[in-house]
Amino acid sequence: MNGCVKSWMLMEPLPLRHSITEAQGAWETGMRPILVVGDDLRAYVAKHGGGHRVCSRLVNELLAHHYARIWGLPVLEAALMDVDPDHVGRFVAGDRQPGYFKTTCWATVFRRDSVELNRFLRTANAYERRHYANKEDLLRIALFDIWLANEDRTQNNPNILVTADPEGSTFRVMDHEAIFGTNVLEKPLPLLTMEDSLLAHSVLPALLGASFSRDGNLVAHAVQDAYLWMHNCEQRTDEVLSRLPADWGIDVANLRQRLQDRLFDPQHFSAVLDHFHALLAQC
């Protein structure tokens, strides 16, 4: 954990990139992102605000990215991006209008060595399936999702990319637009059902063992610093919120209070850990 805290303390603000070429691709999922090249000559997956005055889903992406880093969970390298509306090109659609890109976008580096988790499990060779850099993180990801009430990481849609790294295949969390019970911070955060949890995914018993949920050391390792991670997120939230682009239209003071009342409520902390153990008992 000390290493994770140190890396967070040294973390620089997200860079602001600018698109330099017409989009090279697009996805018909979630926020309908496009693939563009930034002014650093790297490819990025850029998500727009959908033309909304308040870009709450982009805020969710930024918050979860920083919180995951505090938890020590691998993420994709991220940036804020100004996309030239003309660069949408041939990928204009009803829910992907050039005007939507007049607002600062959320972008992550497109890694060509990455594969979506379910596809990786279907196509990886025996060597690749044996060499994972962070398979124990799967339990922490499940706990992280319960804490954030992330309703969009399930067995059918795990929203985890597997990247090829020198130390082995790495699980990286992505796509957090549906945290806070799909963006409902006005109410107490819901506790995920088993069906809404990564704990129901077959990858856990496959990699951690059929009795992973009863492995005391494994579970203890997943939760031993949970209070510290949550507390660190609370302590660094003002810094994170200070990095929100002004054109996302966020009332920062109001959002900060809602996070304090919901996400950082001590009763929520306790309920998250109790619920995590309750779901493990169902595995």
HELIX and SHEET records of a PDB file:
HELIX    1   1 ASN A    2  MET A    9  1                                   8    
HELIX    2   2 SER A   56  ILE A   70  1                                  15    
HELIX    3   3 PRO A   85  PHE A   91  5                                   7    
HELIX    4   4 PRO A   98  LYS A  102  5                                   5    
HELIX    5   5 LEU A  117  THR A  123  1                                   7    
HELIX    6   6 ALA A  126  ARG A  130  1                                   5    
HELIX    7   7 ASP A  137  LEU A  148  1                                  12    
HELIX    8   8 ILE A  179  ASN A  183  1                                   5    
HELIX    9   9 MET A  194  ASP A  196  5                                   3    
HELIX   10  10 LEU A  198  ALA A  200  5                                   3    
HELIX   11  11 VAL A  203  LEU A  208  1                                   6    
HELIX   12  12 PHE A  212  ARG A  214  5                                   3    
HELIX   13  13 GLY A  216  VAL A  223  1                                   8    
HELIX   14  14 ALA A  226  LEU A  241  1                                  16    
HELIX   15  15 ALA A  246  TRP A  248  5                                   3    
HELIX   16  16 VAL A  252  ASP A  261  1                                  10    
HELIX   17  17 PRO A  266  GLN A  282  1                                  17    
SHEET    1   A 6 LEU A  16  HIS A  18  0                                        
SHEET    2   A 6 ALA A  78  ASP A  82  1                                        
SHEET    3   A 6 CYS A 105  VAL A 109 -1                                        
SHEET    4   A 6 ALA A  43  LYS A  47 -1                                        
SHEET    5   A 6 ILE A  34  VAL A  37 -1                                        
SHEET    6   A 6 GLY A  25  ALA A  26 -1                                        
SHEET    1   B 3 SER A 114  GLU A 116  0                                        
SHEET    2   B 3 ILE A 160  ASP A 165 -1                                        
SHEET    3   B 3 GLY A 168  VAL A 173 -1                                        
END                                                                             
